[in-house]
Amino acid sequence: MGQDLKSIFTHEKPIIGMVHLRPLPGSPMYDKKNMCMQQIIDTAVREAQLLEEGGVDGLQIENIWDYPYVKGQDIGDETVAAMTAAAVNVKQNVKIPIGVNCHLNGCKQALAIAIAAGARWIRVFEWVNAYVSHAGILEGVGGKLARYRTALDARDDVLFLCDVNVKHGSHFIISDRTLAEQANDAVTEGAEALIVTGFETGIAPTPEKVREFSEHVDVPVFLGSGTTSENARELLKYSDGAIVGSYFKEDNDWKKPVSLERTRRFMDEVWSIRNGKA
């Protein structure tokens, strides 16, 4: 088993801010005349430092601008190299822990990047079962990924944060199983923490959905989309932390720059929750 939350984060209910890497070499929107690799790294470092200044507990580095995405087995070496360069530079310029997410379900790549850069967790969109994504059917990678981590002697180094019923997809393939059953499938098969999301980026899960996860598993449950300063108290009541992207950006738009003011506002609310204030 990978690390537990207390070995990674200092505070309870940790908040992970997103470092959204601009289009990377090899992706359709990469334009070195507009933003070369060094500028991509400099932007990532600057936004990581703003999020750290705003008070977040960790950072997740993600190639969100590389759409339309390809499935894990088709992710190129150039993506791994670029993400590793960015992750190393971010880690060297902040004091809080980092994690990695490589679209789309590029979990072996994410694990390799994490080990090279000293990241503490990776996000796994489909640990078990299957769903239909924008790139086609994605099948569970838990078995292969767990073996790969063992082969790299990294069982004590990198935690697996695993989505269940992940956003941006259709789950009709397993529609005969309840959310609680799907969550238990993941945990039974070795998922070390779960992520619960709404239907798409920026859309929060309902409190009922979060509670259905947390009441039926014995691993930490993270919010994976749509958490704001307005709904944080209600959603964090049933969860152990959150990954926040859109809310920390100007105008609540993930494509815009990080807003220090919005980040601080959110973290002020989180500290109020941590301190038990009404």
Secondary structure, DSSP 8 states (H G I E B T S, - for coil): ----HHHH-SSSS-EEEEEE----TTSTT--TTTS-HHHHHHHHHHHHHHHHHHT-SEEEEE-TTS-S---GGG--HHHHHHHHHHHHHHHHT-SS-EEEE-TTT-HHHHHHHHHHHT--EEEES-SSSEEEETTEEEE--HHHHHHHHHHTT-TTT-EEEEESS-SSSB-GGGTTS-HHHHHHHHHHTT-SEEEE--SSTT----HHHHHHHHTT-SS-EEE-S---TTTHHHHHTT-SEEEE-GGGBGGG-TTS-B-HHHHHHHHHHHHHHHTT--
